[in-house]
Amino acid sequence: MENPGKFDVDLALLQKYNQPGPRYTSYPTAPQFHSGFQGGNYEEAIAVSNRENPEGELSLYFHLPFCHSLCYFCGCNMIVTRNAGRVERYLTYLRKEIDLVSKQINPRREVVQLHWGGGTPTYLSP
């Protein structure tokens, strides 16, 4: 054994990726958000996506911000609560949003990924 535990590092590759990347919960990534983006822009973005990629695959993210307790490592927008009414109101509006958005998506587009996150998805019962 020449040098156990040692390995060659490609310095150019290390420098290329030595920068922060987007959080996995960013859909779209945070730098793309701005105050000028309004409801009509959202609908237009869906229409453009349907036009440019009418049968393109979709990945969907559903934010479920509820947790039973606070995790100090968490950077997500979350709510610590045991108030079932608050959770049910949130789910009612989430269902309405799903209904509104699904009417705008080309039905030929296949959903290939679902992401549930933001809090503790297991907070909810089936």
ABEGO torsion letter per residue (X at the ends): XABBGBBBBBAAAAAAABBBBBBAABOBBAAABBAABBAAAAAAAAAAAAAABAABBBBBBBBBABBABBBAABABBBBBBABAAAAAAAAAAAAAAAAAAAAABBAABBBABBBBBGBBAAABBX
